[in-house]
């Protein structure tokens, strides 16, 4: 198995790390209802056998199996996750399945030492990462021209949709460090990608954004 690269947490990440440390053992169950969103997001990456894909904020590795189906054994996945407890579970998933083509990096995305150029990047329910300009720049700098990028996650609905917004607020307070940018979580990506398209679930509390790195 590729080694897990670890960095010690800095003080300004303690809140997020503690949050995901508490959630690690139940994280897969918490996200079970959103698995159709994950699979739709991965389908929008339009991956081909042999592709390299960055899974940013990979958590426990829930995206690895559907990504493997798309890229095959000749492809490559780089999973980046700052929470050691979550990454331990991702490593256990790799061990169970025997996937040799996945590299795990235990680091914030903005500090990740990414190698080579990837064909695609996935941000699945990673609001904090999407609101960090240095993280976005680091990812984009390691994507090929024309690479596909898909992000999915929580968003504010229209003000009158109070029930949806109550759900979004409760879920966000449980999983993000700041509510900043929940009106347009993809806005930093919009400045880096061509042909950005954003769609929402019928009840508007979850978005999926897709675009591509300029040629």
C-alpha atoms as an extended CHARMM CRD file, in Angstrom:
* protein
*
       215  EXT
         1         1  UNK       CA              0.0000000000        0.0000000000        0.0000000000  PROA      1               0.0000000000
         2         2  UNK       CA              1.2330000000        3.5630000000       -0.6420000000  PROA      2               0.0000000000
         3         3  UNK       CA              2.2780000000        5.2250000000        2.6160000000  PROA      3               0.0000000000
         4         4  UNK       CA              0.0320000000        7.6470000000        4.4570000000  PROA      4               0.0000000000
         5         5  UNK       CA              1.7870000000       11.0150000000        4.6410000000  PROA      5               0.0000000000
         6         6  UNK       CA              1.0530000000       12.7800000000        7.9380000000  PROA      6               0.0000000000
         7         7  UNK       CA              1.5040000000       16.3280000000        9.1980000000  PROA      7               0.0000000000
         8         8  UNK       CA              0.7990000000       17.5960000000       12.7270000000  PROA      8               0.0000000000
         9         9  UNK       CA             -2.3640000000       19.7100000000       13.0100000000  PROA      9               0.0000000000
        10        10  UNK       CA             -2.0020000000       23.4680000000       13.4230000000  PROA      10              0.0000000000
        11        11  UNK       CA             -3.9670000000       25.3340000000       16.0820000000  PROA      11              0.0000000000
        12        12  UNK       CA             -6.3560000000       27.0180000000       13.6300000000  PROA      12              0.0000000000
        13        13  UNK       CA             -7.5880000000       23.5920000000       12.4750000000  PROA      13              0.0000000000
        14        14  UNK       CA             -8.4100000000       22.2160000000       15.9130000000  PROA      14              0.0000000000
        15        15  UNK       CA            -12.1520000000       22.8980000000       15.6870000000  PROA      15              0.0000000000
        16        16  UNK       CA            -12.5640000000       21.0930000000       12.3590000000  PROA      16              0.0000000000
        17        17  UNK       CA            -10.3310000000       18.2310000000       13.4320000000  PROA      17              0.0000000000
        18        18  UNK       CA            -12.2290000000       17.7360000000       16.6760000000  PROA      18              0.0000000000
        19        19  UNK       CA            -15.5270000000       17.8730000000       14.7910000000  PROA      19              0.0000000000
        20        20  UNK       CA            -14.5370000000       15.1070000000       12.3950000000  PROA      20              0.0000000000
        21        21  UNK       CA            -12.7780000000       13.0920000000       15.0720000000  PROA      21              0.0000000000
        22        22  UNK       CA            -16.1210000000       12.8540000000       16.8950000000  PROA      22              0.0000000000
        23        23  UNK       CA            -17.9350000000       11.8950000000       13.6890000000  PROA      23              0.0000000000
        24        24  UNK       CA            -15.4290000000        9.4210000000       12.2590000000  PROA      24              0.0000000000
        25        25  UNK       CA            -17.0200000000        6.1980000000       13.5230000000  PROA      25              0.0000000000
        26        26  UNK       CA            -20.5440000000        7.1700000000       12.4070000000  PROA      26              0.0000000000
        27        27  UNK       CA            -19.6280000000        9.2090000000        9.3300000000  PROA      27              0.0000000000
        28        28  UNK       CA            -20.5950000000        6.5360000000        6.8050000000  PROA      28              0.0000000000
        29        29  UNK       CA            -24.0380000000        6.1810000000        8.3730000000  PROA      29              0.0000000000
        30        30  UNK       CA            -24.5400000000        9.9480000000        8.4820000000  PROA      30              0.0000000000
        31        31  UNK       CA            -23.8950000000       10.2740000000        4.7580000000  PROA      31              0.0000000000
        32        32  UNK       CA            -25.8740000000        7.2170000000        3.6810000000  PROA      32              0.0000000000
        33        33  UNK       CA            -28.8880000000        9.3090000000        2.6380000000  PROA      33              0.0000000000
        34        34  UNK       CA            -26.6610000000       11.3920000000        0.3640000000  PROA      34              0.0000000000
        35        35  UNK       CA            -25.0530000000        8.5020000000       -1.5120000000  PROA      35              0.0000000000
        36        36  UNK       CA            -27.1520000000        9.1460000000       -4.6650000000  PROA      36              0.0000000000
        37        37  UNK       CA            -25.6460000000       12.6560000000       -4.7380000000  PROA      37              0.0000000000
        38        38  UNK       CA            -22.1480000000       11.1700000000       -4.4990000000  PROA      38              0.0000000000
        39        39  UNK       CA            -22.7460000000        8.7670000000       -7.3590000000  PROA      39              0.0000000000
        40        40  UNK       CA            -24.2720000000       11.4920000000       -9.5300000000  PROA      40              0.0000000000
        41        41  UNK       CA            -21.3120000000       13.7930000000       -8.8170000000  PROA      41              0.0000000000
        42        42  UNK       CA            -18.8340000000       11.0720000000       -9.7610000000  PROA      42              0.0000000000
        43        43  UNK       CA            -20.7550000000       10.3120000000      -12.9580000000  PROA      43              0.0000000000
        44        44  UNK       CA            -20.4510000000       13.9920000000      -13.9180000000  PROA      44              0.0000000000
        45        45  UNK       CA            -16.6470000000       13.6840000000      -13.7510000000  PROA      45              0.0000000000
        46        46  UNK       CA            -16.9070000000       11.6050000000      -16.9390000000  PROA      46              0.0000000000
        47        47  UNK       CA            -13.9450000000        9.4840000000      -15.9010000000  PROA      47              0.0000000000
        48        48  UNK       CA            -12.2660000000        6.9950000000      -18.2090000000  PROA      48              0.0000000000
        49        49  UNK       CA            -10.0700000000        3.9600000000      -17.4910000000  PROA      49              0.0000000000
        50        50  UNK       CA             -6.5770000000        5.1060000000      -16.5930000000  PROA      50              0.0000000000
        51        51  UNK       CA             -7.6050000000        8.5570000000      -15.3350000000  PROA      51              0.0000000000
        52        52  UNK       CA             -6.0630000000       10.1500000000      -12.2710000000  PROA      52              0.0000000000
        53        53  UNK       CA             -8.5050000000       11.8100000000       -9.8900000000  PROA      53              0.0000000000
        54        54  UNK       CA             -8.0940000000       13.9460000000       -6.7630000000  PROA      54              0.0000000000
        55        55  UNK       CA            -10.6000000000       13.1980000000       -3.9870000000  PROA      55              0.0000000000
        56        56  UNK       CA            -10.3990000000       16.3040000000       -1.7980000000  PROA      56              0.0000000000
        57        57  UNK       CA            -11.6000000000       15.9030000000        1.7700000000  PROA      57              0.0000000000
        58        58  UNK       CA            -11.9390000000       12.1950000000        1.0860000000  PROA      58              0.0000000000
        59        59  UNK       CA            -13.0870000000       11.3700000000        4.6310000000  PROA      59              0.0000000000
        60        60  UNK       CA            -13.3810000000        7.6320000000        5.1810000000  PROA      60              0.0000000000
        61        61  UNK       CA            -13.0170000000        6.8710000000        1.4810000000  PROA      61              0.0000000000
        62        62  UNK       CA            -16.6770000000        6.4800000000        0.5640000000  PROA      62              0.0000000000
        63        63  UNK       CA            -15.9700000000        7.7080000000       -2.9600000000  PROA      63              0.0000000000
        64        64  UNK       CA            -13.1740000000        5.2340000000       -3.6200000000  PROA      64              0.0000000000
        65        65  UNK       CA            -15.3260000000        2.3040000000       -4.8030000000  PROA      65              0.0000000000
        66        66  UNK       CA            -17.3350000000        4.2330000000       -7.4280000000  PROA      66              0.0000000000
        67        67  UNK       CA            -14.1670000000        6.0280000000       -8.5450000000  PROA      67              0.0000000000
        68        68  UNK       CA            -12.4080000000        2.6680000000       -8.9380000000  PROA      68              0.0000000000
        69        69  UNK       CA            -15.2340000000        1.3920000000      -11.1110000000  PROA      69              0.0000000000
        70        70  UNK       CA            -14.7110000000        4.3520000000      -13.4400000000  PROA      70              0.0000000000
        71        71  UNK       CA            -10.9040000000        4.5050000000      -13.6480000000  PROA      71              0.0000000000
        72        72  UNK       CA            -10.0220000000        0.8260000000      -13.3030000000  PROA      72              0.0000000000
        73        73  UNK       CA             -6.8000000000       -0.6270000000      -11.8750000000  PROA      73              0.0000000000
        74        74  UNK       CA             -4.7030000000        1.3790000000      -14.3260000000  PROA      74              0.0000000000
        75        75  UNK       CA             -6.0980000000        4.6600000000      -12.9350000000  PROA      75              0.0000000000
        76        76  UNK       CA             -5.0050000000        6.5540000000       -9.8410000000  PROA      76              0.0000000000
        77        77  UNK       CA             -6.7470000000        8.1630000000       -6.8630000000  PROA      77              0.0000000000
        78        78  UNK       CA             -5.1880000000       10.6640000000       -4.4850000000  PROA      78              0.0000000000
        79        79  UNK       CA             -7.2730000000       11.0970000000       -1.3390000000  PROA      79              0.0000000000
        80        80  UNK       CA             -6.5530000000       14.1840000000        0.7670000000  PROA      80              0.0000000000
        81        81  UNK       CA             -7.9480000000       14.3670000000        4.3110000000  PROA      81              0.0000000000
        82        82  UNK       CA             -6.7420000000       16.4290000000        7.2620000000  PROA      82              0.0000000000
        83        83  UNK       CA             -8.4570000000       14.4060000000       10.0100000000  PROA      83              0.0000000000
        84        84  UNK       CA             -6.2460000000       11.4360000000       11.0570000000  PROA      84              0.0000000000
        85        85  UNK       CA             -9.1890000000        9.4660000000       12.4980000000  PROA      85              0.0000000000
        86        86  UNK       CA            -11.0840000000        9.7070000000        9.2120000000  PROA      86              0.0000000000
        87        87  UNK       CA             -8.0060000000        8.7870000000        7.2110000000  PROA      87              0.0000000000
        88        88  UNK       CA             -7.3860000000        5.7360000000        9.3910000000  PROA      88              0.0000000000
        89        89  UNK       CA            -10.7920000000        4.4670000000        8.3010000000  PROA      89              0.0000000000
        90        90  UNK       CA             -9.9740000000        5.2770000000        4.6780000000  PROA      90              0.0000000000
        91        91  UNK       CA             -6.7580000000        3.2650000000        5.0050000000  PROA      91              0.0000000000
        92        92  UNK       CA             -8.7050000000        0.3640000000        6.4880000000  PROA      92              0.0000000000
        93        93  UNK       CA            -11.0310000000        0.5130000000        3.4910000000  PROA      93              0.0000000000
        94        94  UNK       CA             -8.0490000000        0.3040000000        1.1470000000  PROA      94              0.0000000000
        95        95  UNK       CA             -6.6750000000       -2.6600000000        3.0690000000  PROA      95              0.0000000000
        96        96  UNK       CA            -10.0090000000       -4.5150000000        2.9040000000  PROA      96              0.0000000000
        97        97  UNK       CA            -10.3530000000       -4.0130000000       -0.8480000000  PROA      97              0.0000000000
        98        98  UNK       CA             -6.6900000000       -4.3210000000       -1.7790000000  PROA      98              0.0000000000
        99        99  UNK       CA             -6.5980000000       -1.1750000000       -3.9230000000  PROA      99              0.0000000000
       100       100  UNK       CA             -2.9270000000       -0.4560000000       -4.6990000000  PROA      100             0.0000000000
       101       101  UNK       CA             -3.6400000000        2.6130000000       -6.8530000000  PROA      101             0.0000000000
       102       102  UNK       CA             -4.7690000000        4.9570000000       -4.0380000000  PROA      102             0.0000000000
       103       103  UNK       CA             -2.4540000000        7.3720000000       -2.2570000000  PROA      103             0.0000000000
       104       104  UNK       CA             -3.6240000000        8.9940000000        0.9810000000  PROA      104             0.0000000000
       105       105  UNK       CA             -2.3290000000       12.3480000000        2.2150000000  PROA      105             0.0000000000
       106       106  UNK       CA             -3.0310000000       13.4280000000        5.8080000000  PROA      106             0.0000000000
       107       107  UNK       CA             -2.8860000000       17.1950000000        5.3310000000  PROA      107             0.0000000000
       108       108  UNK       CA             -5.0690000000       20.2250000000        4.6440000000  PROA      108             0.0000000000
       109       109  UNK       CA             -5.6940000000       20.5460000000        0.9200000000  PROA      109             0.0000000000
       110       110  UNK       CA             -3.8940000000       23.8830000000        0.7260000000  PROA      110             0.0000000000
       111       111  UNK       CA             -0.7150000000       22.2180000000        2.0430000000  PROA      111             0.0000000000
       112       112  UNK       CA             -0.9870000000       18.9730000000        0.0980000000  PROA      112             0.0000000000
       113       113  UNK       CA              2.1320000000       17.9930000000       -1.8630000000  PROA      113             0.0000000000
       114       114  UNK       CA              0.2970000000       16.7560000000       -4.9170000000  PROA      114             0.0000000000
       115       115  UNK       CA              2.4010000000       14.9920000000       -7.5210000000  PROA      115             0.0000000000
       116       116  UNK       CA              1.7940000000       15.1050000000      -11.2460000000  PROA      116             0.0000000000
       117       117  UNK       CA             -1.2730000000       16.3750000000      -13.0590000000  PROA      117             0.0000000000
       118       118  UNK       CA             -4.7100000000       14.8180000000      -12.5950000000  PROA      118             0.0000000000
       119       119  UNK       CA             -7.6070000000       14.4130000000      -15.0030000000  PROA      119             0.0000000000
       120       120  UNK       CA            -10.3490000000       15.2740000000      -12.5180000000  PROA      120             0.0000000000
       121       121  UNK       CA            -11.0990000000       16.5290000000       -9.0160000000  PROA      121             0.0000000000
       122       122  UNK       CA            -13.9880000000       15.7600000000       -6.6710000000  PROA      122             0.0000000000
       123       123  UNK       CA            -15.1420000000       17.9460000000       -3.7740000000  PROA      123             0.0000000000
       124       124  UNK       CA            -17.9400000000       16.0280000000       -2.0620000000  PROA      124             0.0000000000
       125       125  UNK       CA            -19.4920000000       17.8480000000        0.9180000000  PROA      125             0.0000000000
       126       126  UNK       CA            -16.2720000000       19.7540000000        1.5960000000  PROA      126             0.0000000000
       127       127  UNK       CA            -17.5210000000       23.2890000000        2.2590000000  PROA      127             0.0000000000
       128       128  UNK       CA            -14.5120000000       24.4060000000        4.3040000000  PROA      128             0.0000000000
       129       129  UNK       CA            -12.1230000000       23.4090000000        1.5150000000  PROA      129             0.0000000000
       130       130  UNK       CA            -14.1630000000       25.1710000000       -1.1520000000  PROA      130             0.0000000000
       131       131  UNK       CA            -14.0550000000       28.4200000000        0.8770000000  PROA      131             0.0000000000
       132       132  UNK       CA            -10.2540000000       28.3500000000        1.1500000000  PROA      132             0.0000000000
       133       133  UNK       CA             -8.6360000000       30.1670000000       -1.8080000000  PROA      133             0.0000000000
       134       134  UNK       CA             -5.2180000000       28.5560000000       -1.2670000000  PROA      134             0.0000000000
       135       135  UNK       CA             -6.8040000000       25.1080000000       -1.3280000000  PROA      135             0.0000000000
       136       136  UNK       CA             -8.5600000000       25.8480000000       -4.6100000000  PROA      136             0.0000000000
       137       137  UNK       CA             -5.3780000000       27.2290000000       -6.1670000000  PROA      137             0.0000000000
       138       138  UNK       CA             -3.3430000000       24.2110000000       -5.0770000000  PROA      138             0.0000000000
       139       139  UNK       CA             -5.8390000000       21.8090000000       -6.6110000000  PROA      139             0.0000000000
       140       140  UNK       CA             -6.2120000000       23.7110000000       -9.8840000000  PROA      140             0.0000000000
       141       141  UNK       CA             -2.4220000000       23.8950000000      -10.2840000000  PROA      141             0.0000000000
       142       142  UNK       CA             -2.3110000000       20.0840000000      -10.3150000000  PROA      142             0.0000000000
       143       143  UNK       CA             -5.0620000000       19.5360000000      -12.8730000000  PROA      143             0.0000000000
       144       144  UNK       CA             -4.5070000000       19.1210000000      -16.5980000000  PROA      144             0.0000000000
       145       145  UNK       CA             -5.9930000000       21.6230000000      -19.0460000000  PROA      145             0.0000000000
       146       146  UNK       CA             -9.5580000000       20.5070000000      -19.6460000000  PROA      146             0.0000000000
       147       147  UNK       CA             -9.6850000000       18.4690000000      -16.4180000000  PROA      147             0.0000000000
       148       148  UNK       CA            -13.1850000000       18.0130000000      -15.0080000000  PROA      148             0.0000000000
       149       149  UNK       CA            -14.0900000000       19.3500000000      -11.5660000000  PROA      149             0.0000000000
       150       150  UNK       CA            -17.2740000000       18.5180000000       -9.6590000000  PROA      150             0.0000000000
       151       151  UNK       CA            -18.3400000000       19.8180000000       -6.2660000000  PROA      151             0.0000000000
       152       152  UNK       CA            -21.4290000000       18.8920000000       -4.2580000000  PROA      152             0.0000000000
       153       153  UNK       CA            -22.6860000000       19.9470000000       -0.8600000000  PROA      153             0.0000000000
       154       154  UNK       CA            -25.0310000000       22.0050000000        1.2490000000  PROA      154             0.0000000000
       155       155  UNK       CA            -26.3870000000       25.3930000000        0.2240000000  PROA      155             0.0000000000
       156       156  UNK       CA            -28.9710000000       27.8700000000        1.4350000000  PROA      156             0.0000000000
       157       157  UNK       CA            -32.3150000000       27.5650000000       -0.3140000000  PROA      157             0.0000000000
       158       158  UNK       CA            -34.5680000000       30.5370000000       -1.0420000000  PROA      158             0.0000000000
       159       159  UNK       CA            -35.4760000000       32.4860000000        2.1410000000  PROA      159             0.0000000000
       160       160  UNK       CA            -39.0660000000       31.2900000000        2.0390000000  PROA      160             0.0000000000
       161       161  UNK       CA            -37.9280000000       27.6250000000        2.1440000000  PROA      161             0.0000000000
       162       162  UNK       CA            -37.5830000000       27.7490000000        5.9170000000  PROA      162             0.0000000000
       163       163  UNK       CA            -37.8080000000       23.9850000000        6.4580000000  PROA      163             0.0000000000
       164       164  UNK       CA            -34.9760000000       23.3430000000        3.9960000000  PROA      164             0.0000000000
       165       165  UNK       CA            -32.8630000000       26.0970000000        5.5170000000  PROA      165             0.0000000000
       166       166  UNK       CA            -33.4120000000       24.7120000000        9.0050000000  PROA      166             0.0000000000
       167       167  UNK       CA            -32.0710000000       21.3880000000        7.7670000000  PROA      167             0.0000000000
       168       168  UNK       CA            -29.1200000000       23.0670000000        6.0300000000  PROA      168             0.0000000000
       169       169  UNK       CA            -28.2740000000       25.0770000000        9.1590000000  PROA      169             0.0000000000
       170       170  UNK       CA            -28.4090000000       22.0240000000       11.4080000000  PROA      170             0.0000000000
       171       171  UNK       CA            -26.3210000000       19.9170000000        9.0280000000  PROA      171             0.0000000000
       172       172  UNK       CA            -23.8050000000       22.7110000000        8.4480000000  PROA      172             0.0000000000
       173       173  UNK       CA            -23.3020000000       23.4480000000       12.1320000000  PROA      173             0.0000000000
       174       174  UNK       CA            -22.5610000000       19.7460000000       12.5360000000  PROA      174             0.0000000000
       175       175  UNK       CA            -20.0290000000       19.5860000000        9.7100000000  PROA      175             0.0000000000
       176       176  UNK       CA            -18.4500000000       22.9330000000        8.7450000000  PROA      176             0.0000000000
       177       177  UNK       CA            -16.3100000000       25.5160000000       10.5000000000  PROA      177             0.0000000000
       178       178  UNK       CA            -18.1650000000       28.5370000000        9.1110000000  PROA      178             0.0000000000
       179       179  UNK       CA            -21.5040000000       29.2540000000        7.4540000000  PROA      179             0.0000000000
       180       180  UNK       CA            -19.7980000000       31.8190000000        5.2260000000  PROA      180             0.0000000000
       181       181  UNK       CA            -20.4730000000       31.2680000000        1.5510000000  PROA      181             0.0000000000
       182       182  UNK       CA            -23.4010000000       28.8630000000        1.9020000000  PROA      182             0.0000000000
       183       183  UNK       CA            -25.3790000000       31.0470000000       -0.5130000000  PROA      183             0.0000000000
       184       184  UNK       CA            -22.8940000000       30.1470000000       -3.3020000000  PROA      184             0.0000000000
       185       185  UNK       CA            -20.4100000000       27.5720000000       -2.0060000000  PROA      185             0.0000000000
       186       186  UNK       CA            -18.9110000000       27.1340000000       -5.4770000000  PROA      186             0.0000000000
       187       187  UNK       CA            -18.0710000000       30.8290000000       -6.0270000000  PROA      187             0.0000000000
       188       188  UNK       CA            -14.2920000000       30.4240000000       -5.6670000000  PROA      188             0.0000000000
       189       189  UNK       CA            -14.3370000000       27.5810000000       -8.1680000000  PROA      189             0.0000000000
       190       190  UNK       CA            -16.2710000000       29.7950000000      -10.5750000000  PROA      190             0.0000000000
       191       191  UNK       CA            -13.2700000000       32.0540000000      -10.9460000000  PROA      191             0.0000000000
       192       192  UNK       CA            -11.0100000000       29.1430000000      -11.9080000000  PROA      192             0.0000000000
       193       193  UNK       CA            -13.1530000000       27.0050000000      -14.2130000000  PROA      193             0.0000000000
       194       194  UNK       CA            -14.7710000000       27.2720000000      -17.6200000000  PROA      194             0.0000000000
       195       195  UNK       CA            -18.3690000000       26.3290000000      -18.3530000000  PROA      195             0.0000000000
       196       196  UNK       CA            -19.3880000000       26.0910000000      -14.7000000000  PROA      196             0.0000000000
       197       197  UNK       CA            -22.8940000000       24.6930000000      -14.3440000000  PROA      197             0.0000000000
       198       198  UNK       CA            -24.7570000000       24.4990000000      -11.0350000000  PROA      198             0.0000000000
       199       199  UNK       CA            -27.8630000000       22.4340000000      -10.3690000000  PROA      199             0.0000000000
       200       200  UNK       CA            -29.8170000000       21.8020000000       -7.1870000000  PROA      200             0.0000000000
       201       201  UNK       CA            -31.8520000000       19.0170000000       -5.6760000000  PROA      201             0.0000000000
       202       202  UNK       CA            -35.6230000000       19.5110000000       -5.9660000000  PROA      202             0.0000000000
       203       203  UNK       CA            -35.7360000000       20.8980000000       -2.4200000000  PROA      203             0.0000000000
       204       204  UNK       CA            -32.7190000000       23.1480000000       -3.1560000000  PROA      204             0.0000000000
       205       205  UNK       CA            -30.6810000000       22.3650000000       -0.0410000000  PROA      205             0.0000000000
       206       206  UNK       CA            -27.9350000000       20.5530000000       -1.9650000000  PROA      206             0.0000000000
       207       207  UNK       CA            -26.1070000000       21.6840000000       -5.0950000000  PROA      207             0.0000000000
       208       208  UNK       CA            -23.8740000000       20.0200000000       -7.6530000000  PROA      208             0.0000000000
       209       209  UNK       CA            -21.4560000000       22.2190000000       -9.6080000000  PROA      209             0.0000000000
       210       210  UNK       CA            -19.3790000000       21.0510000000      -12.5520000000  PROA      210             0.0000000000
       211       211  UNK       CA            -16.8430000000       22.7410000000      -14.7890000000  PROA      211             0.0000000000
       212       212  UNK       CA            -13.4660000000       22.2440000000      -16.3790000000  PROA      212             0.0000000000
       213       213  UNK       CA            -10.0040000000       23.7050000000      -16.1260000000  PROA      213             0.0000000000
       214       214  UNK       CA             -9.3610000000       26.1480000000      -18.9910000000  PROA      214             0.0000000000
       215       215  UNK       CA             -7.5960000000       24.6250000000      -21.9800000000  PROA      215             0.0000000000
